[in-house]
């Protein structure tokens, strides 16, 4: 048995010249064989008193039923701290309070209003860049962004700017549909809104997700009762900062 252990260790290490970079892990049940293995390991490395050599530990095992390799633990995702310590208060501000900051009146147009009439209505409210399209009963049914309205009108003024963007059949069909845009219903997109009682958090999320500069505020019957935009949300932050850090006038 000793000769077999000696031969095995000689094969593993290949001589003393390589032992400084070798590590051997073995499970040996027989106590006598374990003693022989330790003695032969010490012989091969030239003695455990040499630098970078020795036994880490010897652990007696009564029974082995398997080996479990624990997967590496995934690092915990830690949310970054809020840049403003009072953000928790700001995000829960009701939209009705924000609506009072600038007092913006919503631009409301009927679904059958011609496109040039929609443009005139938006000119009357220059700070409101999203028009609310309503049905005959006053219920919100769509939105028209200023950028979309401008495209629909300038399509007839500078058609070459739109024609040069056409590269496939799908874009050609979209161009044809724009030419046929005559009323607010033709130009509108599906409605997005916030209700009374909802918070700044919901309002910003919907503006951000849909890339809108503002949203109408509706009541329980989905009738437009107000308008909130990104500028008002910024105003809320600035106002909160001013009240929490009052400046003193120099005497």
C-alpha angles and dihedrals in degrees: 000000000000092000092052092051090048093050092048094051092046089053093047096050100026093213136324095287091076103037096099092076100038129099123188123199115187138168112213121177099185113082095209091049089049091055090049091049092052091049093048092046089054090049093050095050092044096248133328090252090074118101116271093016138101144085119297094200143322115221122186112224120198095190136002119202100170147314124264119201110203113220117235113271115249113237113256114252108235117195112230114251117261112269088224120045091212095052091107087065095045096050092056095051110125114246090235090067092050090048089063095056096079099008095225116185115218120244104235121187133176117248091242096051113122117248094250088053090054089052091051091050091052091049088060089059105038094172093057111079098176121066120208114225114208135188124236090276092054095253117145111251104160152352133236118201120211091239092054092047090050091052092050092052100039090049086079094043102044105018092159090068090061098038093058090057093060111105104151143022094267092058090046090056090048089053091050091051091052091053088057093051105120108145140036090259090058093052102039128105124212113292123265120182149151124234130223108274095033119117141239088259093063092042095053093044092055094045091048096045093048097035092237125153092213147357136218119244113227135191127228090284092052093248115147112252102160149352132236127189140182092262090061091050089053089047089055091055094047092046091051091050092051093050094046094047107036114190121225120226116237113246 
